[in-house]
């Protein structure tokens, strides 16, 4: 949402400076570029997933939000520290049905993530860097703790769909995400809080 506000403000300043007399009118009758609106759409997804995560504290889940990936300008939307391990969660709000498709030939397999007609496999591939950042922040003393990636789509899902895994990344939706995160595991509340404190210390807020 910060990026949406930034882009919107830049556009407004540009239009008003170029057209001092009618800039306000032009802004009123024209829409934001789609590339700008996409940021607002994504923000809605982040907020909804964040709201679900906030409701899991009584189940022993500690969540961190909007963390800077060290050495970059990229961020990690959500990290959930649960009794069963750590999940790095990236919410997405795209139009179209979410599916895993095999686009390989007769003698080859090429599994890809599609939302509608759009090949979104690059989203799966991008999760590796986020998981790596969280793993590095944990340090060697927490090597045994599993750190897994999740893409959580606020999109259409075919009837009778189930979450699926692609290249080690779980692809799911908010309700199924919730059920997974509250599963029991080997880490008690004290350990969960220690892990969360370590990540909160080493992964600074993106804002």
C-alpha positions, 0 to 999 in steps of 0.5 A, a space after each residue: 500500500 505504501 508503494 501504491 500511495 507513492 506512485 499515486 502521489 508521483 502521478 498527481 504531482 506530474 499531472 498538476 505540474 504539467 496542467 496547472 489549470 485542469 490537472 485536478 479535472 484530469 485526475 478526476 476523470 482518468 484512472 490510475 495506471 494498471 501497474 499502480 492499481 496492482 499494488 493496491 490489489 496486492 495490499 488487500 491480499 496482504 492485509 487479509 492474510 495478515 488478519 488471519 495470522 493475527 487470529 492464530 496467536 491463541 493457537 501458539 502461532 507468532 507472526 511477523 510482517 513486512 520484513 526487509 530481506 537483508 541486502 536488498 530492497 525486497 520484502 518478506 510479507 509474512 513469517 509464521 512461527 508455529 509449533 510445527 516450524 516456520 512458514 514464509 508466506 507470500 499472499 497473492 490476489 490474482 484473477 482466475 482459477 489457481 491450478 497446477 498444470 503439466 505443459 510438458 510433452 509426451 515424454 517429459 514433465 513440466 509442472 507449472 503454476 497457472 492462475 487463469 491463463 497466466 503462467 505464474 511459476 516465477 512466483 514459486 521460484 522467487 520464494 527460494 530467496 525469501 526462505 534463504 533469508 529466514 534460514 540465514 537469520 535463524 543461525 546455525 543453532 536452529 538448523 533443525 527447524 524446518 523453514 517452508 514456503 507458502 503462496 496463499 492465493 485469494 483467488 478462484 479455486 476449482 471445486 474440490 481443490 486441495 492445496 498442492 506443492 510445486 518445487 517445494 512451495 505449498 500453494 494454498 488459500 487462507 482457510 487451508 493455510 489456517 488449518 495447516 498453521 495450527 497443527 500441533 508440533 514439537 515446538 512449545 510456546 517458549 521455543 516459538 517465542 525465542 525463534 520469533 524474537 531471533 527473527 524479529 531482531 535480525 530481519 528488520 521492518 521494511 518500512 
